[in-house]
Amino acid sequence: MEDYIFKALTISFAFIVLYVTTKLLQNFWWRPKRIEKLLRQQGIRGTSYKFFKGDMPEMMKSIIETSSKPMSLNHHIVPHVIPFLHQMFQKYGKISLFWFGRTPSVLIGDAELVRFILTNKNGHFIKPPQNPLVKHLQLGLSSLEGEIWSKRRRLIASAFLVEKLKGMVPAISRSCCMLIERWQELAKDERSCEFDVLPELSVLSGDVIARTAFGSSYQEGKKVFELQHEQISLVREAYWGTYIPGFRFIPTKKNKRRYQMYNQINAILKEMIKRREQRMKTGELESHDLLSLLLECKGESESSLTVDDVIEECKLLYFAGQETTTNLLTWTMIVLSMHSNWQEKARAEVFQICGKNVPGLETINRLKIVTMVLHEVLRLYPPISYIQRYTLCETRIGSITIPAGVQLELPFMLLHHDPRYWDNPQEFNPERFSQGVSKASHDQVAFYPFSWGPRICLGQNFSLIEAKIALAMILQHFSFQLSPSYAHAPRNSLTLKPQHGAPIIIHSI
């Protein structure tokens, strides 16, 4: 009897070992090699699969190399910011294969195919699955798919209608006035001073999003901004690391900090929502900010937002609302410091249309040169260098059949700098946008600063209104130039930032 039990256990154990081994081989070797063969048969060139890590060591090496030293003071930034994708494009062409760990990744360096993927409505392309340690910054609407995403977007889109944005202009102007007053105080002794504009513009954007989204000042929302910036560094580290299933439940120092930050942010926002709901019930609320509009979508029906939904959307507003405009204004000041002729053209236009008055919505809509400058900065220095999509099922893209489970890399920055679509793409030339975005490139659309298609950023108009008002007011009161200490080093940190800050010398006008 004992022999029988021992043999049964031995056979069972052998089957378990065989099953686990087969699954591991399937996931880590047979499936990747099968997909590689299918893609190569269709003429897609690229790197060969390497067990487990794929091309991740080469990716990290290229990033470390380019981050170790600044680049020359020019706009040829693609090899510096996305070196591995640039190398793939140069070596293997506009459609190429590489490996993010064991996940096959196809680089789509063709504007028409990128448009097809971004405008596709059949649900075949979704955001790639992420390890749980990265999901902390997959917030609200940006993390949803399918019908849930569609319903949520329809609810939230009403908050970004033009008539709603008009009501937010006075709050944006107040924040900008505070920035100008602060800079004038810094420069009052010698009528000039030097400082890093990146944190200054971050405070501005934070104050704007706090006022317009939550009816508060930057100080009230400061803790949320600080916690989210700390989250970014931990998310970036987890993104490049290898995740072991279940690791997030181990109480390591970093895991505990992740959950602390998550709970702290939720607690701050929950208290803010509670106070706002009380004010709405008693009729104390004077203005309709974005939080109030979100709370109006909270109700009993299936399509209504829950409190947790509102919290997630608030996190997204805090993060995206601050990051995008901060980066746009920072790069604009850097670029206009490099091209003083365009700085003078933009300033002359602002004085001609606005004089010394605080710009309003009607006047900023007439600022053609300022708009051209901002669009050209967004082309050269897009907030997001690339995004990823994931094939949910076997899908045809152009003449290529892509199997399920393939990650698609859509390199916006690469397309923005591609000579197939732009004349002299490394040159700063706002004039290319003189007839609008659709006629700026050879291809009708090769400009994706806020993505494209159904998932295009809801806040793009809000961001551009804020950027126009802020830039116009800065030009009214100051001229500026790069500090000798400025080191040109654009770097991906979820969004595109100057690695060593943006020290600039301002002069009062």
Secondary structure by P-SEA (a helix, b strand, c coil): caaaaaaaaaaaaaaaaaaaaaaaaaaccaaaaaaaaaaaaacbbbbcccccccaaaaaaaaaaaaacccccccccccccccaaaaaaaacccccbbbbcccbbbbbbccaaaaaaaaacccccccccccccccccccccccccccaaaaaaaaaacccccaaaaaaaaaaaaaaaaaaaaaaaaaacccccccccaaaaaaaaaaaaaaaaacccccccaaaaaaaaaaaaaaaaaaaaccccccccccccaaaaaaaaaaaaaaaaaaaaaaaaaaaaaacccccccaaaaaaaacccccccccaaaaaaaaaaaaaaacaaaaaaaaaaaaaaaacaaaaaaaaaaaaaccccccccaaaaaaaaaaaaaaaaaaaacccccbbbbbccccccccccccccbbbbbbcaaaaaacccccccccccccccccccccccccccccccccccccccccaaaaaaaaaaaaaaaaaacbbbbbcccccbbbbbcccccccccbbbbbbcc
